[in-house]
Amino acid sequence: MGKIENIRVRTDRRTQFLDVTNEVQAVVAKSSVQQGVCYVYVPHTTAGITINEHADPDVASDVEDFLDRLVPHRGPYRHAEGNSDSHAKTILTGTSQLIFVENGRLVLGHWQGIFFCEYDGPRERTMQIKVVPDPSGPS
């Protein structure tokens, strides 16, 4: 019931929000599911996934800047790797999202998009997507 699809994501900054809406929609389209749910999961402790406005790229930049001010890179942290801020930011955004699927399309608000949130880049990461049909409706 729905295979997990892995998508590779490459970032080029330490903190970066990448709009991955089209990539997720492509997986939904490939699944042929007409009605159900799409799970998006990021199996990392220093990266996350969120839904927010994607019409104006300044919004993503503003949120990146806000999180950098809220949880600064340098701080009185005990974790020796130097990326404690990245772990804290991941806790704030979370590592998964669930999006409804109707008529083979993601059900997102007019201004909404799906963002991969990098907090310890630049890196190449994995995003996992699983589309599951609604058992009570058409697949």
N, C-alpha and C positions, 0 to 999 in steps of 0.2 A: 504494500500500500504506500506508494510514493517513495521513490529512491532519493537519497541525499545527493545533491549536486554540489560540488566544490567549485568555487570561483576564486581565482587568485587575484589579489588586490595589491598594487604597488603604490607606495606613498613616497614623497620626496621631501617631506618636512617632518620635524619632530612631532608637532601637533597639526593634524590636518583632517578636515572633514571632506570626504569624497562622496559625491552624489552617485549612488549605485542603483538608482531606481530602474533605469533601462536594463541593466544586467539582471536584476531580479525579475522584471517583467518578462524578459526573454526565457528564463527558466520556467515561469508560469506558462507561457505560450507553448513551449516545448513539451510540457507535461500533458497538455490537452485537457486539463481539469477545467470544467466550466463553472463549478460552484464548489467552494471548499475554503481551505485556509492555506496560507503560505507562512511557513516558519523560516525566519532568518536568524542564524546563530553565528557568533564569532567565537571560536574556541581559543581565545587568547586572554591573558590576564592584564594586558596593557593596551587593549583595543576594544572598541565597543560598536554598537549599532543603535541608531536613533532615527526618529521620524521628525522632520521639521520643514520649514519653508525652503523650497528650492527654486522659486521663481527669481529671487534676487540673491546672487552669490554673496553679497555683503552680509546677509544674515548668518551664513555659515562662518564667515570670517569673524564676525562679531562674537559668535558663540565660542569659537576657538580662543579668541582674546580674553573673553570673560572667564573661561575655565583656567586659562594660564594665570590670570590675576587671582582667581579664587583659590587655586591650588598651585602655588609657584614651584618651578622646577627645583630651585635650591631652597632648602628649608631645614629646620631642625629634625631631619628624618634619621631613623636608625638603620634602615635597610641599606646594606653596603653597596648594592648595585647602582645606586644613584637614580633610580626610576620610581621612587615611592609615589611621586606625584602622578605618574602614569597609572599606577594601580588605583589610586584614589579617584581619578577622573573616570576610570572604567566602572568603578562602583556607582558613580553618579549617573552615567548614561545607560549602564547595563549592557549585557552581551547578547540579548535576543529581542526579537520583535515578532509579533503575530499579526498578519494582515489578511483580511478576508479577500476571497476571490469570488467575483460574480461575472458571468458571461466571459470567462477566460481572461479577465483583467483584474489587476490589483485594485482593491477598493481604497483609494486614498482621497483625501480632501483636495479641493481645487489647487491649493498652494503647496500641498505636502509632497515630500520626496523622502527617500530612504538614504541615510548617510552612514557610510563606514567611518568610524571615528578612530583615527590613529593618535596615540598618545606617547609612543616611544619609537618614533621613526627616525629616519626613513627606513622602511622595511618592505619585504614582500610577505603578505599575510594570506590567510584562507578565510573565506566566508562560506558557510554551509547553508543550503537552501533545500527545504523539503516542502512539496506541495501535496496536500492531502485532500481528496475529494470528500464532500459532505455525504455521509452514508444515507441520508434521508432524501437527497436530491440527485439530479443528474450529475454524472461524473464530468 
